[in-house]
Amino acid sequence: LGCEKFSPDRFCEWYPELNNPENVIVLQEHKGYENVMKAILEMAEKKLAILNQRKRETLPLSDLLVGMQCGGSDAFSGITANPTAGYAADLIVSGGGTVMFSEVTEVRDGVQFIAHRCINEEVGKRLVEEMKWYDKYLKDGGVDRGANTTPGNKKGGLSNIIEKSMGSIAKSGSSPIVEVLSPGEKPTKHGEIFAATPASDLVCGPCQLASGMGLQVFMTGRGTPYGLAAAPVIKLCSRNEMKDQWFDIIDFNAGPAAVGDRTIAEQGTELFEYILDVASGRKKPYTEQYGLENDLCIFNPAPIT
């Protein structure tokens, strides 16, 4: 606008060379509304022309950062969907890629099962620090993490947050944890990473995006149209019934493992291959096809379980 506190000078503080007429339009410097709109559209056309010159390049798996998140979980999530995702996560890590799993309140009651996977004492201490910070955050807000378990979770067979945590951790696989990050912090290593975000779908996703995630695998038992505009989201369900109900929203069905038709290893390998296809642009998940996307909700002071 031209008179706000968050001025272009402050916005471009670390990159002052970007603060120029090619990148910044000050509305109050233009005469008339039509000239304002004309300036905006002209800049947009120039930027789009540059973006349209982009071409896909062949990159190694080590350049891929995959986020793992679950939402609308049920009793089968920790038996089929999350272990399938965890198997795929281990394949990504073994190939040199990076996997990020999150959601503090959904690992807190089973944190001992991931603590022993930390590669050294420093990483272990960071995990403890993030758990303590979130404990205090919830206490200060007068909220118990047990509130995380929703009516939908319970209807799907999850009795409490401890059961939910056991299933949630399964999506991380079994690889060593090389780094623990605060929400939105950028990774400095390749491998398995824990990012200490809230469990809310609408907050966890943007936090993972801020950390550099390029693709997300989202496990669900109850179903959700969740999506992100800035990264493809592969929707993975826990039961055959869920796939039958939302056949055109769920991309991958982990339900066959529940009835003995397939093994977790078979499903995990297929999911790994599907992840590579989506990352390479050979396939589009339903969220991309339909343009399903949530608003970007940032982590705010309100207690988020």
Summary of the structure (lengths in Angstrom):
residues: 305
radius of gyration: 21.2
end to end distance: 37.0
largest distance: 70.0
contacts: 996
relative contact order: 0.16
helix: 47%
strand: 11%
